[in-house]
Amino acid sequence: MVGIVTDSASDVPRELARELGITVVPLNVHFGTETYKDGVDLTAEDFYSMLVTAPKLPTTSAPGPGVFAKVFDDLAINCAEILGVFLSQKFSSTYDSALQGVKLMSKKCHVEIVDSTLGIMGEGLLVIEAARSALSGASLVDLVGLISKTIPHVHVRATLDTLKYLSKGGRVGKAQALLGSILRLNPILGIKNGEAFPYVRMRSRAKAVEWLYAFATRFRRVEALAIEYGTNLTEAKVLAGRIASVFPKVPVYLSNISPVIGTHAGPNILAVTVLEAD
């Protein structure tokens, strides 16, 4: 069977990752001189509490190539092939680090590293689809083809209450156009060509949430959906319930935005990801 590897920025719910046999490699979050492994020794709840009180914003970093080499070597004991699906290269050096990790492996195994060109559950839904196919017996070649075919059908939109975290973290991308006088409005961002892209700005949080609902429910054929939140679980559950009522036969995943993404998006992010059926 093909082993599936991703990074913690994919936000695949922990229990689901365990169920599907997905190996999640944690990225790093740095508060001053302290370094934490995303989702391992820093929970989302503790992270967001620290984020709003820290005198200086945290930073993030990718795992080193040696970390990936060990992950791949460990998987190679039981897997003849390995697929790694990682955060967009324009957001992080994780993809490059994974490529270098393959070169450092001590065991022989066919490993393919794929840039998802996405993040959060946009990346996560790709990984989940690949893992389910791997369990059904798909080969590595089949899975790489599946990912390539699926990427254009993944649509991510998120609302933030401020762009200051993206701006200070250097991940603002094309959303640079929204900075300045509207820093505190509720922008709707997406991921386009691997980076943050502005779509619209709303005058209130309520209107931003309604925009996300309208966006998700405009699709006629949907394979899967994900709703993600930073600190407002209630808001996310309500939105997930509304969307699920429109698509009663479609899996709707509820996921907490990881500390690595929260570092750049802030505590009040709310995101919707749609995997459109081919």
Secondary structure, 3 states (H helix, E strand, C coil): CEEEEEEHHHCCCHHHHHHHCEEEECCEEEECCEEEEECCCECHHHHHHHHHHCCCCCEEECCCHHHHHHHHHHHHCCCCEEEEEECCCCCCCHHHHHHHHHHCCCCCCEEEEEECCCCHHHHHHHHHHHHHHHHCCCCHHHHHHHHHHHHHHEEEEEECCCCHHHHHHCCCHHHHHHCCCCCCCEEEEEEECCEEEEEEEECCHHHHHHHHHHHHHCCCCEEEEEEEECCCHHHHHHHHHHHHHHCCCCCEEEEECCHHHHHHHCCCCEEEEEEECC
